[in-house]
Amino acid sequence: YGAGKVLLAEEFAARNGIDLRQSYFYSDGYEDLPMLERVGHPVAVNPDRRLRRLAKRRGWPIERW
């Protein structure tokens, strides 16, 4: 959860030779901000109000599914 996702993702990426700057992360909630900021391609999907506002400010894609 939150920053814990980043730690686990970084460990997984290091073990598997994955560059997180080239990776995508999809989320609907502001609580995933640390992970969205860690990857090179953050995407807000059906975002809550806070995440939608932030994604617009940062120019991140916003998807509605």
C-alpha positions as CSV (number, residue, x, y, z in Angstrom):
1,Y,0.0,0.0,0.0
2,G,1.3,3.5,-0.8
3,A,5.1,3.7,-0.4
4,G,5.2,-0.1,0.2
5,K,4.1,-0.7,-3.4
6,V,7.1,1.3,-4.5
7,L,9.5,-0.8,-2.4
8,L,8.1,-4.1,-3.7
9,A,8.1,-2.8,-7.3
10,E,11.7,-1.6,-7.0
11,E,12.8,-5.0,-5.6
12,F,10.9,-6.9,-8.3
13,A,12.3,-4.6,-11.0
14,A,15.8,-5.0,-9.8
15,R,15.5,-8.9,-9.7
16,N,14.1,-9.0,-13.2
17,G,16.0,-6.3,-15.0
18,I,13.0,-4.0,-15.4
19,D,13.4,-0.2,-15.8
20,L,10.6,1.4,-13.9
21,R,11.1,4.6,-15.9
22,Q,10.0,2.6,-18.9
23,S,7.1,1.0,-17.0
24,Y,3.4,1.8,-16.8
25,F,1.2,2.0,-13.7
26,Y,-2.5,2.3,-13.7
27,S,-4.5,3.5,-10.7
28,D,-7.8,5.0,-9.7
29,G,-6.8,6.4,-6.3
30,Y,-4.7,9.2,-4.9
31,E,-3.2,6.8,-2.3
32,D,-1.1,5.3,-5.2
33,L,0.6,8.6,-5.8
34,P,4.1,7.2,-4.8
35,M,3.9,4.5,-7.4
36,L,2.5,6.7,-10.0
37,E,5.4,9.1,-9.5
38,R,7.9,6.3,-9.6
39,V,7.1,4.9,-13.1
40,G,7.8,6.6,-16.4
41,H,4.2,6.3,-17.6
42,P,1.6,6.9,-14.9
43,V,-2.1,6.6,-16.0
44,A,-5.1,7.5,-14.0
45,V,-8.1,5.1,-14.7
46,N,-11.5,6.1,-13.4
47,P,-9.7,8.3,-10.9
48,D,-11.0,9.7,-7.7
49,R,-11.4,13.5,-7.5
50,R,-7.9,14.2,-6.0
51,L,-6.1,12.0,-8.5
52,R,-8.1,13.4,-11.4
53,R,-7.1,16.9,-10.4
54,L,-3.4,16.0,-10.0
55,A,-3.3,14.0,-13.2
56,K,-4.7,17.0,-15.1
57,R,-2.1,19.3,-13.6
58,R,0.8,16.9,-14.4
59,G,-0.5,16.1,-17.9
60,W,-0.9,12.4,-17.1
61,P,-3.3,10.4,-19.3
62,I,-6.8,9.9,-17.7
63,E,-8.8,6.9,-18.9
64,R,-12.4,6.1,-18.4
65,W,-13.3,2.5,-18.6
